[in-house]
Amino acid sequence: MQYWLMKCEPGVYSISDLRRDGRTGWEGVRNYQARNYMKTMSVGDRAFFYHSNAEPSGIAGTITIVRAAYPDPFQFDPTHKYYDPKATHDAPIWVTVDIEFESEYPSIIPLSTLRSTPGLEKMEVLRKGSRLSIQPVTASEFKIILTSNLPR
């Protein structure tokens, strides 16, 4: 099993939206490194749902990968904002995975709390300039966040 942190702006799609929907595709990723991470995801992998560009930004809950990477259908739709004219059905460029709601925290675990939590010093999200929307999380980091008495 692998662990991840997946970022989304809550004004676009939030953990509450996922709780309501139950399951959704994580479409619209247009960064090659994030896409490559999605290609390695497996059914059953777990992730933190991270609210980015929010006040505060931070971990809002947990999700599970329920469908491995498949072509993002929006890359083929010229009327959609995620359209990519270079992508074809024979040679898709972008992928999506399906995620399922697991839990929503009563409050966000803010970035400042993650920064001050022992054992999380090397988390990708804490690196200066780290903007990647999908990031790996170690099993140790995932466990620390799940089992610590972090404010949520």
N, CA and C atoms as an extended XYZ file, in Angstrom:
456
Properties=species:S:1:pos:R:3:atomname:S:1:resname:S:1:resid:I:1 pbc="F F F"
N         0.840       -1.178        0.000 N   MET     1
C         0.000        0.000        0.000 CA  MET     1
C         0.883        1.239        0.000 C   MET     1
N         0.426        2.236       -0.761 N   GLN     2
C         1.109        3.518       -0.794 CA  GLN     2
C         0.202        4.570       -0.163 C   GLN     2
N         0.830        5.672        0.212 N   TYR     3
C         0.103        6.772        0.849 CA  TYR     3
C         0.393        8.060        0.092 C   TYR     3
N        -0.593        8.956        0.093 N   TRP     4
C        -0.521       10.155       -0.725 CA  TRP     4
C        -1.113       11.350        0.002 C   TRP     4
N        -0.804       12.524       -0.531 N   LEU     5
C        -1.476       13.752       -0.154 CA  LEU     5
C        -1.973       14.345       -1.469 C   LEU     5
N        -3.281       14.625       -1.543 N   MET     6
C        -3.890       15.133       -2.765 CA  MET     6
C        -4.531       16.479       -2.462 C   MET     6
N        -4.073       17.501       -3.180 N   LYS     7
C        -4.500       18.875       -2.916 CA  LYS     7
C        -5.624       19.305       -3.849 C   LYS     7
N        -6.552       20.049       -3.289 N   CYS     8
C        -7.596       20.683       -4.080 CA  CYS     8
C        -8.056       21.937       -3.347 C   CYS     8
N        -8.374       22.964       -4.110 N   GLU     9
C        -8.917       24.170       -3.500 CA  GLU     9
C       -10.356       23.897       -3.085 C   GLU     9
N       -10.710       24.184       -1.838 N   PRO    10
C       -12.060       23.862       -1.370 CA  PRO    10
C       -13.167       24.575       -2.137 C   PRO    10
N       -12.852       25.702       -2.767 N   GLY    11
C       -13.849       26.382       -3.594 CA  GLY    11
C       -14.134       25.650       -4.891 C   GLY    11
N       -13.205       24.784       -5.296 N   VAL    12
C       -13.378       23.971       -6.502 CA  VAL    12
C       -14.047       22.647       -6.129 C   VAL    12
N       -13.485       21.953       -5.143 N   TYR    13
C       -14.043       20.685       -4.658 CA  TYR    13
C       -13.439       20.441       -3.283 C   TYR    13
N       -14.283       20.208       -2.298 N   SER    14
C       -13.816       20.071       -0.916 CA  SER    14
C       -14.082       18.667       -0.395 C   SER    14
N       -13.532       18.391        0.769 N   ILE    15
C       -13.804       17.111        1.426 CA  ILE    15
C       -15.298       16.979        1.728 C   ILE    15
N       -15.966       18.075        2.012 N   SER    16
C       -17.426       18.024        2.244 CA  SER    16
C       -18.164       17.640        0.975 C   SER    16
N       -17.686       18.130       -0.173 N   ASP    17
C       -18.284       17.731       -1.452 CA  ASP    17
C       -18.112       16.228       -1.660 C   ASP    17
N       -16.918       15.722       -1.349 N   LEU    18
C       -16.673       14.289       -1.508 CA  LEU    18
C       -17.524       13.485       -0.535 C   LEU    18
N       -17.681       13.970        0.694 N   ARG    19
C       -18.543       13.275        1.642 CA  ARG    19
C       -19.958       13.158        1.064 C   ARG    19
N       -20.453       14.244        0.476 N   ARG    20
C       -21.778       14.252       -0.144 CA  ARG    20
C       -21.845       13.281       -1.327 C   ARG    20
N       -20.810       13.312       -2.189 N   ASP    21
C       -20.821       12.500       -3.411 CA  ASP    21
C       -20.426       11.050       -3.157 C   ASP    21
N       -19.630       10.809       -2.134 N   GLY    22
C       -19.173        9.447       -1.828 CA  GLY    22
C       -17.950        9.032       -2.613 C   GLY    22
N       -17.973        9.326       -3.907 N   ARG    23
C       -16.898        8.891       -4.804 CA  ARG    23
C       -16.831        9.859       -5.987 C   ARG    23
N       -15.614       10.073       -6.513 N   THR    24
C       -15.452       10.944       -7.678 CA  THR    24
C       -14.138       10.633       -8.376 C   THR    24
N       -14.003       11.153       -9.576 N   GLY    25
C       -12.732       11.095      -10.286 CA  GLY    25
C       -11.880       12.298       -9.917 C   GLY    25
N       -10.575       12.103       -9.878 N   TRP    26
C        -9.637       13.184       -9.565 CA  TRP    26
C        -9.083       13.696      -10.901 C   TRP    26
N        -9.962       14.300      -11.674 N   GLU    27
C        -9.587       14.734      -13.008 CA  GLU    27
C        -8.977       16.126      -13.008 C   GLU    27
N        -8.420       16.479      -14.160 N   GLY    28
C        -7.895       17.827      -14.338 CA  GLY    28
C        -6.447       18.011      -13.953 C   GLY    28
N        -5.759       16.962      -13.558 N   VAL    29
C        -4.339       17.091      -13.213 CA  VAL    29
C        -3.563       17.302      -14.510 C   VAL    29
N        -2.858       18.420      -14.592 N   ARG    30
C        -2.113       18.748      -15.801 CA  ARG    30
C        -0.656       19.071      -15.481 C   ARG    30
N        -0.090       18.286      -14.600 N   ASN    31
C         1.318       18.368      -14.255 CA  ASN    31
C         1.884       16.964      -14.446 C   ASN    31
N         2.992       16.857      -15.176 N   TYR    32
C         3.520       15.532      -15.521 CA  TYR    32
C         3.937       14.717      -14.304 C   TYR    32
N         4.571       15.347      -13.316 N   GLN    33
C         4.988       14.588      -12.127 CA  GLN    33
C         3.778       14.082      -11.352 C   GLN    33
N         2.763       14.932      -11.175 N   ALA    34
C         1.544       14.499      -10.482 CA  ALA    34
C         0.868       13.375      -11.263 C   ALA    34
N         0.837       13.514      -12.581 N   ARG    35
C         0.266       12.446      -13.415 CA  ARG    35
C         1.033       11.143      -13.212 C   ARG    35
N         2.347       11.217      -13.198 N   ASN    36
C         3.150       10.007      -13.015 CA  ASN    36
C         2.883        9.364      -11.663 C   ASN    36
N         2.690       10.176      -10.628 N   TYR    37
C         2.326        9.613       -9.327 CA  TYR    37
C         0.982        8.896       -9.423 C   TYR    37
N         0.007        9.502      -10.105 N   MET    38
C        -1.304        8.849      -10.221 CA  MET    38
C        -1.197        7.510      -10.943 C   MET    38
N        -0.295        7.425      -11.906 N   LYS    39
C        -0.116        6.167      -12.640 CA  LYS    39
C         0.380        5.039      -11.733 C   LYS    39
N         1.017        5.382      -10.610 N   THR    40
C         1.529        4.342       -9.699 CA  THR    40
C         0.536        3.999       -8.584 C   THR    40
N        -0.570        4.726       -8.504 N   MET    41
C        -1.555        4.467       -7.457 CA  MET    41
C        -2.266        3.144       -7.708 C   MET    41
N        -2.609        2.480       -6.614 N   SER    42
C        -3.330        1.205       -6.678 CA  SER    42
C        -4.622        1.303       -5.883 C   SER    42
N        -5.572        0.479       -6.257 N   VAL    43
C        -6.808        0.397       -5.487 CA  VAL    43
C        -6.445        0.026       -4.053 C   VAL    43
N        -6.998        0.759       -3.104 N   GLY    44
C        -6.713        0.517       -1.690 CA  GLY    44
C        -5.698        1.481       -1.104 C   GLY    44
N        -4.932        2.170       -1.956 N   ASP    45
C        -4.027        3.195       -1.429 CA  ASP    45
C        -4.862        4.240       -0.691 C   ASP    45
N        -4.261        4.842        0.311 N   ARG    46
C        -4.960        5.868        1.098 CA  ARG    46
C        -4.266        7.202        0.914 C   ARG    46
N        -5.035        8.267        1.113 N   ALA    47
C        -4.472        9.603        0.926 CA  ALA    47
C        -5.119       10.592        1.881 C   ALA    47
N        -4.384       11.650        2.135 N   PHE    48
C        -4.953       12.793        2.829 CA  PHE    48
C        -5.548       13.726        1.783 C   PHE    48
N        -6.722       14.246        2.064 N   PHE    49
C        -7.350       15.262        1.232 CA  PHE    49
C        -6.935       16.597        1.820 C   PHE    49
N        -6.213       17.385        1.045 N   TYR    50
C        -5.599       18.628        1.515 CA  TYR    50
C        -6.296       19.800        0.861 C   TYR    50
N        -6.797       20.722        1.673 N   HIS    51
C        -7.387       21.952        1.154 CA  HIS    51
C        -6.268       22.966        0.932 C   HIS    51
N        -6.040       23.318       -0.328 N   SER    52
C        -4.988       24.287       -0.648 CA  SER    52
C        -5.599       25.654       -0.932 C   SER    52
N        -4.757       26.668       -0.859 N   ASN    53
C        -5.211       28.050       -1.077 CA  ASN    53
C        -6.455       28.343       -0.251 C   ASN    53
N        -6.405       27.937        0.998 N   ALA    54
C        -7.519       28.133        1.928 CA  ALA    54
C        -6.977       28.801        3.181 C   ALA    54
N        -7.870       29.220        4.031 N   GLU    55
C        -7.446       29.826        5.288 CA  GLU    55
C        -8.053       29.060        6.449 C   GLU    55
N        -7.356       28.135        7.071 N   PRO    56
C        -5.979       27.765        6.752 CA  PRO    56
C        -5.933       26.660        5.703 C   PRO    56
N        -4.804       26.545        5.040 N   SER    57
C        -4.544       25.380        4.197 CA  SER    57
C        -4.169       24.233        5.116 C   SER    57
N        -4.575       23.026        4.751 N   GLY    58
C        -4.202       21.886        5.564 CA  GLY    58
C        -4.991       20.636        5.224 C   GLY    58
N        -4.772       19.610        6.013 N   ILE    59
C        -5.409       18.309        5.799 CA  ILE    59
C        -6.829       18.357        6.330 C   ILE    59
N        -7.767       18.009        5.441 N   ALA    60
C        -9.191       18.077        5.775 CA  ALA    60
C        -9.800       16.714        6.066 C   ALA    60
N        -9.107       15.641        5.690 N   GLY    61
C        -9.650       14.306        5.920 CA  GLY    61
C        -8.862       13.260        5.161 C   GLY    61
N        -9.443       12.065        5.080 N   THR    62
C        -8.781       10.955        4.398 CA  THR    62
C        -9.678       10.390        3.306 C   THR    62
N        -9.017        9.829        2.293 N   ILE    63
C        -9.704        9.241        1.152 CA  ILE    63
C        -9.016        7.933        0.779 C   ILE    63
N        -9.678        7.154       -0.055 N   THR    64
C        -9.138        5.896       -0.536 CA  THR    64
C        -9.188        5.879       -2.058 C   THR    64
N        -8.153        5.347       -2.681 N   ILE    65
C        -8.151        5.165       -4.129 CA  ILE    65
C        -8.995        3.917       -4.418 C   ILE    65
N       -10.019        4.073       -5.259 N   VAL    66
C       -10.920        2.953       -5.545 CA  VAL    66
C       -10.901        2.530       -7.012 C   VAL    66
N       -10.195        3.274       -7.848 N   ARG    67
C        -9.982        2.870       -9.240 CA  ARG    67
C        -8.628        3.402       -9.668 C   ARG    67
N        -7.805        2.500      -10.191 N   ALA    68
C        -6.463        2.877      -10.635 CA  ALA    68
C        -6.549        3.793      -11.857 C   ALA    68
N        -5.415        4.346      -12.227 N   ALA    69
C        -5.343        5.345      -13.293 CA  ALA    69
C        -5.970        4.861      -14.597 C   ALA    69
N        -6.720        5.779      -15.206 N   TYR    70
C        -7.318        5.561      -16.528 CA  TYR    70
C        -7.344        6.915      -17.234 C   TYR    70
N        -7.502        6.944      -18.548 N   PRO    71
C        -7.441        8.223      -19.265 CA  PRO    71
C        -8.489        9.213      -18.747 C   PRO    71
N        -8.034       10.425      -18.497 N   ASP    72
C        -8.932       11.497      -18.081 CA  ASP    72
C        -9.813       11.844      -19.283 C   ASP    72
N       -11.118       11.623      -19.198 N   PRO    73
C       -11.978       11.840      -20.366 CA  PRO    73
C       -12.038       13.301      -20.811 C   PRO    73
N       -11.779       14.234      -19.917 N   PHE    74
C       -11.898       15.644      -20.261 CA  PHE    74
C       -10.796       16.122      -21.202 C   PHE    74
N        -9.692       15.382      -21.288 N   GLN    75
C        -8.621       15.787      -22.199 CA  GLN    75
C        -9.062       15.718      -23.656 C   GLN    75
N       -10.132       14.955      -23.940 N   PHE    76
C       -10.610       14.768      -25.311 CA  PHE    76
C       -11.767       15.698      -25.684 C   PHE    76
N       -12.288       16.437      -24.732 N   ASP    77
C       -13.491       17.247      -24.939 CA  ASP    77
C       -13.117       18.706      -25.218 C   ASP    77
N       -13.240       19.156      -26.472 N   PRO    78
C       -12.813       20.519      -26.806 CA  PRO    78
C       -13.626       21.618      -26.119 C   PRO    78
N       -14.756       21.274      -25.535 N   THR    79
C       -15.557       22.284      -24.832 CA  THR    79
C       -15.216       22.366      -23.345 C   THR    79
N       -14.347       21.498      -22.866 N   HIS    80
C       -14.033       21.433      -21.439 CA  HIS    80
C       -12.736       22.175      -21.129 C   HIS    80
N       -12.652       22.746      -19.929 N   LYS    81
C       -11.451       23.496      -19.545 CA  LYS    81
C       -10.208       22.613      -19.431 C   LYS    81
N       -10.369       21.298      -19.278 N   TYR    82
C        -9.226       20.393      -19.177 CA  TYR    82
C        -8.857       19.751      -20.516 C   TYR    82
N        -9.417       20.266      -21.590 N   TYR    83
C        -9.119       19.759      -22.931 CA  TYR    83
C        -7.644       19.940      -23.266 C   TYR    83
N        -7.065       18.935      -23.927 N   ASP    84
C        -5.689       19.024      -24.409 CA  ASP    84
C        -5.695       18.604      -25.872 C   ASP    84
N        -5.474       19.528      -26.790 N   PRO    85
C        -5.549       19.191      -28.214 CA  PRO    85
C        -4.494       18.184      -28.661 C   PRO    85
N        -3.450       17.976      -27.866 N   LYS    86
C        -2.411       16.998      -28.219 CA  LYS    86
C        -2.801       15.575      -27.832 C   LYS    86
N        -3.804       15.438      -26.974 N   ALA    87
C        -4.213       14.107      -26.510 CA  ALA    87
C        -5.169       13.471      -27.512 C   ALA    87
N        -4.974       12.176      -27.737 N   THR    88
C        -5.897       11.419      -28.587 CA  THR    88
C        -6.329       10.170      -27.835 C   THR    88
N        -7.408        9.566      -28.302 N   HIS    89
C        -7.869        8.330      -27.660 CA  HIS    89
C        -6.819        7.227      -27.799 C   HIS    89
N        -6.066        7.240      -28.899 N   ASP    90
C        -5.012        6.237      -29.099 CA  ASP    90
C        -3.758        6.546      -28.289 C   ASP    90
N        -3.572        7.819      -27.959 N   ALA    91
C        -2.383        8.232      -27.201 CA  ALA    91
C        -2.788        9.281      -26.163 C   ALA    91
N        -3.527        8.857      -25.127 N   PRO    92
C        -3.908        9.815      -24.087 CA  PRO    92
C        -2.673       10.308      -23.342 C   PRO    92
N        -2.758       11.538      -22.871 N   ILE    93
C        -1.634       12.123      -22.133 CA  ILE    93
C        -1.908       12.130      -20.637 C   ILE    93
N        -3.157       12.386      -20.269 N   TRP    94
C        -3.516       12.618      -18.871 CA  TRP    94
C        -4.371       11.494      -18.321 C   TRP    94
N        -4.222       11.263      -17.022 N   VAL    95
C        -4.992       10.215      -16.347 CA  VAL    95
C        -5.752       10.795      -15.167 C   VAL    95
N        -6.666       10.006      -14.685 N   THR    96
C        -7.382       10.301      -13.452 CA  THR    96
C        -7.449        9.012      -12.640 C   THR    96
N        -7.734        9.129      -11.381 N   VAL    97
C        -8.045        7.985      -10.529 CA  VAL    97
C        -9.373        8.295       -9.864 C   VAL    97
N       -10.060        7.268       -9.415 N   ASP    98
C       -11.283        7.493       -8.649 CA  ASP    98
C       -10.951        7.377       -7.167 C   ASP    98
N       -11.542        8.295       -6.408 N   ILE    99
C       -11.336        8.317       -4.962 CA  ILE    99
C       -12.674        8.161       -4.263 C   ILE    99
N       -12.598        7.700       -3.019 N   GLU   100
C       -13.800        7.519       -2.207 CA  GLU   100
C       -13.588        8.178       -0.848 C   GLU   100
N       -14.643        8.769       -0.357 N   PHE   101
C       -14.608        9.412        0.955 CA  PHE   101
C       -14.312        8.382        2.036 C   PHE   101
N       -13.441        8.752        2.961 N   GLU   102
C       -13.144        7.918        4.133 CA  GLU   102
C       -13.530        8.660        5.408 C   GLU   102
N       -12.959        9.866        5.593 N   SER   103
C       -13.277       10.632        6.798 CA  SER   103
C       -13.061       12.112        6.556 C   SER   103
N       -13.825       12.916        7.287 N   GLU   104
C       -13.622       14.368        7.289 CA  GLU   104
C       -13.310       14.782        8.714 C   GLU   104
N       -12.248       15.533        8.883 N   TYR   105
C       -11.871       15.986       10.216 CA  TYR   105
C       -12.776       17.130       10.654 C   TYR   105
N       -13.066       17.225       11.954 N   PRO   106
C       -13.903       18.324       12.456 CA  PRO   106
C       -13.321       19.697       12.128 C   PRO   106
N       -11.985       19.776       12.069 N   SER   107
C       -11.327       21.006       11.626 CA  SER   107
C       -10.058       20.616       10.871 C   SER   107
N        -9.587       21.537       10.073 N   ILE   108
C        -8.381       21.326        9.267 CA  ILE   108
C        -7.169       21.136       10.176 C   ILE   108
N        -6.277       20.220        9.793 N   ILE   109
C        -4.958       20.159       10.426 CA  ILE   109
C        -4.097       21.128        9.623 C   ILE   109
N        -3.839       22.319       10.173 N   PRO   110
C        -3.166       23.350        9.375 CA  PRO   110
C        -1.709       23.025        9.073 C   PRO   110
N        -1.235       23.626        8.011 N   LEU   111
C         0.151       23.474        7.598 CA  LEU   111
C         1.106       23.818        8.741 C   LEU   111
N         0.774       24.835        9.521 N   SER   112
C         1.646       25.229       10.641 CA  SER   112
C         1.775       24.097       11.668 C   SER   112
N         0.714       23.350       11.887 N   THR   113
C         0.768       22.215       12.812 CA  THR   113
C         1.615       21.092       12.230 C   THR   113
N         1.467       20.834       10.942 N   LEU   114
C         2.291       19.807       10.301 CA  LEU   114
C         3.770       20.170       10.426 C   LEU   114
N         4.075       21.444       10.235 N   ARG   115
C         5.472       21.912       10.326 CA  ARG   115
C         6.080       21.675       11.711 C   ARG   115
N         5.275       21.752       12.744 N   SER   116
C         5.792       21.632       14.114 CA  SER   116
C         5.641       20.229       14.691 C   SER   116
N         5.211       19.272       13.900 N   THR   117
C         5.007       17.904       14.387 CA  THR   117
C         6.258       17.062       14.138 C   THR   117
N         6.872       16.529       15.204 N   PRO   118
C         8.060       15.687       15.038 CA  PRO   118
C         7.766       14.492       14.131 C   PRO   118
N         8.721       14.211       13.247 N   GLY   119
C         8.605       13.088       12.325 CA  GLY   119
C         8.066       13.475       10.959 C   GLY   119
N         7.597       14.713       10.831 N   LEU   120
C         7.041       15.147        9.545 CA  LEU   120
C         7.966       16.119        8.809 C   LEU   120
N         9.155       16.323        9.326 N   GLU   121
C        10.061       17.340        8.782 CA  GLU   121
C        10.356       17.169        7.292 C   GLU   121
N        10.322       15.929        6.796 N   LYS   122
C        10.682       15.671        5.398 CA  LYS   122
C         9.471       15.551        4.477 C   LYS   122
N         8.277       15.799        4.994 N   MET   123
C         7.088       15.720        4.137 CA  MET   123
C         7.210       16.696        2.973 C   MET   123
N         6.859       16.233        1.808 N   GLU   124
C         6.944       17.061        0.597 CA  GLU   124
C         6.163       18.360        0.739 C   GLU   124
N         4.986       18.301        1.329 N   VAL   125
C         4.139       19.491        1.444 CA  VAL   125
C         4.800       20.597        2.270 C   VAL   125
N         5.778       20.230        3.089 N   LEU   126
C         6.457       21.207        3.939 CA  LEU   126
C         7.671       21.849        3.270 C   LEU   126
N         8.052       21.347        2.114 N   ARG   127
C         9.216       21.897        1.424 CA  ARG   127
C         8.880       23.242        0.804 C   ARG   127
N         9.778       24.167        0.946 N   LYS   128
C         9.584       25.502        0.381 CA  LYS   128
C         9.383       25.389       -1.133 C   LYS   128
N         8.346       26.028       -1.628 N   GLY   129
C         8.055       26.018       -3.056 CA  GLY   129
C         7.347       24.779       -3.550 C   GLY   129
N         6.988       23.865       -2.658 N   SER   130
C         6.301       22.635       -3.060 CA  SER   130
C         4.857       22.962       -3.435 C   SER   130
N         4.527       22.795       -4.702 N   ARG   131
C         3.191       23.130       -5.168 CA  ARG   131
C         2.508       21.941       -5.833 C   ARG   131
N         3.164       20.815       -5.866 N   LEU   132
C         2.631       19.646       -6.557 CA  LEU   132
C         1.301       19.216       -5.955 C   LEU   132
N         0.302       18.981       -6.791 N   SER   133
C        -1.052       18.676       -6.309 CA  SER   133
C        -1.201       17.249       -5.789 C   SER   133
N        -0.280       16.376       -6.172 N   ILE   134
C        -0.283       15.000       -5.665 CA  ILE   134
C         1.133       14.690       -5.211 C   ILE   134
N         1.250       14.231       -3.972 N   GLN   135
C         2.563       13.993       -3.392 CA  GLN   135
C         2.565       12.672       -2.628 C   GLN   135
N         3.665       11.942       -2.693 N   PRO   136
C         3.756       10.744       -1.864 CA  PRO   136
C         3.920       11.121       -0.390 C   PRO   136
N         3.421       10.268        0.471 N   VAL   137
C         3.559       10.394        1.916 CA  VAL   137
C         4.093        9.050        2.394 C   VAL   137
N         5.072        9.043        3.285 N   THR   138
C         5.593        7.773        3.780 CA  THR   138
C         4.584        7.132        4.735 C   THR   138
N         4.712        5.840        4.916 N   ALA   139
C         3.846        5.131        5.861 CA  ALA   139
C         4.007        5.713        7.263 C   ALA   139
N         5.233        6.061        7.622 N   SER   140
C         5.495        6.649        8.937 CA  SER   140
C         4.790        7.999        9.088 C   SER   140
N         4.888        8.852        8.081 N   GLU   141
C         4.225       10.154        8.131 CA  GLU   141
C         2.709        9.997        8.218 C   GLU   141
N         2.179        9.073        7.432 N   PHE   142
C         0.729        8.838        7.447 CA  PHE   142
C         0.284        8.413        8.847 C   PHE   142
N         1.039        7.492        9.439 N   LYS   143
C         0.700        7.004       10.780 CA  LYS   143
C         0.800        8.110       11.825 C   LYS   143
N         1.838        8.927       11.749 N   ILE   144
C         2.001       10.025       12.712 CA  ILE   144
C         0.782       10.935       12.665 C   ILE   144
N         0.361       11.300       11.469 N   ILE   145
C        -0.775       12.221       11.338 CA  ILE   145
C        -2.051       11.553       11.831 C   ILE   145
N        -2.249       10.289       11.516 N   LEU   146
C        -3.468        9.591       11.941 CA  LEU   146
C        -3.523        9.355       13.442 C   LEU   146
N        -2.382        9.091       14.055 N   THR   147
C        -2.409        8.664       15.472 CA  THR   147
C        -2.009        9.742       16.464 C   THR   147
N        -1.488       10.862       15.976 N   SER   148
C        -1.112       11.936       16.895 CA  SER   148
C        -2.340       12.690       17.333 C   SER   148
N        -2.214       13.370       18.436 N   ASN   149
C        -3.303       14.226       18.931 CA  ASN   149
C        -3.226       15.593       18.277 C   ASN   149
N        -3.169       15.614       16.961 N   LEU   150
C        -3.113       16.882       16.247 CA  LEU   150
C        -4.492       17.519       16.283 C   LEU   150
N        -4.532       18.837       16.432 N   PRO   151
C        -5.836       19.495       16.453 CA  PRO   151
C        -6.563       19.284       15.133 C   PRO   151
N        -7.797       18.827       15.243 N   ARG   152
C        -8.633       18.653       14.062 CA  ARG   152
C       -10.070       18.918       14.418 C   ARG   152
